[in-house]
Amino acid sequence: MKKKRRKAPATNELLPCINYLHGDVVDDEFRAACQYEYARESQVLRRAAQLLRNNPKADMGDIASQIESEFHCVSWFFSTDWGLIWQCPSFPEKGWNQLSDAERADLLCGLPISAAKVRPVFLGDLILLTPYLNQLKEIADKARAESKEERAAGRPRRKVHPILELKNTPFVLVLVPFDYRKSKKRILQEIDKWLELPENKARFDKHKPKDEAGTGKEAKDRLKDLAAWRLYNKLGCEKALEFAARNRKRDERGQPRPFHDPRQGQSKKVPVNEADLYSEESGFLKAKTRAKDYLAEIIPWEFSEDAKGPVTFGQEMVEEFKKILKRRPKDF
């Protein structure tokens, strides 16, 4: 009689957590990886991805209606950043580090990118920019009407430039004319001069980061919290500690590496590169609390009843985008 084989614990899907416990992310894109990984916890985004996977030719308006009927939520998931995530072919099955280079490149068109690596200026998808272009048109129409009044009154016409500040965000959309008869050096000099204007200096001062919130350091911390929570949720305290210790990464000399942001004094008997992930269960519980708080902060529409979420690039156009979907759904 054959003995039944015991099923091996399903830990393969947890191996990617080890990278985050050590603070490792492909190309150091911690902020983008953080937003993507926390998006994998969202039932709304997972459901939107499933609907699209079930019918790749599905109308976006139909997906929006289906999600709203199931979750009774606003269409925050259609904003540029979240929309790119759930439309990624490998979401939510694969983690950030497991995505293809092409998939990560597509996501970086709308997710926060590392300040350490210089990339070409991001040009948004024209379809997604339609609401902003409509706003510029409204501003132009108003300026045209005012210009007639000023001309009739004998006053000089007030110039209105194609600049649109996105409320409650650090983003400003500007239509900049490039004269390619000029040298690259000359064009850069002219852009630099424009950025030195008083109104732009005021914008830099207004949006200058004052602490670690929203930085790569915070993202790295939150990724470790999420990874620890996932291990604890699947394995429990003791097995999660064993899993982390057994799979911890090593440096080029073969020596064990410390986990990201090890707490000095966590272990008085061994150096930090040999210390356990946490010394007791409370470490996992605190990580879980921080991860859940962060979810409520960045996706309040799903994880918090009270908090008002920060506006990210693209979220301001959600309501306008919904109107466009209803008016001309087949264009999308």
Sequence and secondary structure as in RCSB ss.txt:
>XXXX:A:sequence
MKKKRRKAPATNELLPCINYLHGDVVDDEFRAACQYEYARESQVLRRAAQLLRNNPKADMGDIASQIESEFHCVS
WFFSTDWGLIWQCPSFPEKGWNQLSDAERADLLCGLPISAAKVRPVFLGDLILLTPYLNQLKEIADKARAESKEE
RAAGRPRRKVHPILELKNTPFVLVLVPFDYRKSKKRILQEIDKWLELPENKARFDKHKPKDEAGTGKEAKDRLKD
LAAWRLYNKLGCEKALEFAARNRKRDERGQPRPFHDPRQGQSKKVPVNEADLYSEESGFLKAKTRAKDYLAEIIP
WEFSEDAKGPVTFGQEMVEEFKKILKRRPKDF
>XXXX:A:secstr
           GGGTHHHHHHHT  GGG HHHHHHHHHHTT HHHHHHHHHHHH TT  HHHHHHHHHHHH   S
GGGSHHHHHHHTSTTTTTS GGGS HHHHHHHTTTS   SSS        HHHHHHHHHHHHHHHHHHHHHHHHH
HHTT       SEEE TTSS EEE     TTS HHHHHHHHHHHHTSHHHHHHHHHH   SSTTSHHHHHHHHHH
HHHHHHHHHHHHHHHHHHHHHH  B TTS B   SS  TTS SSS TTTS S SSHHHHHHHHHHHHHHHHHH H
HHH SS      TTGGGHHHHHHHHHHSGGG 
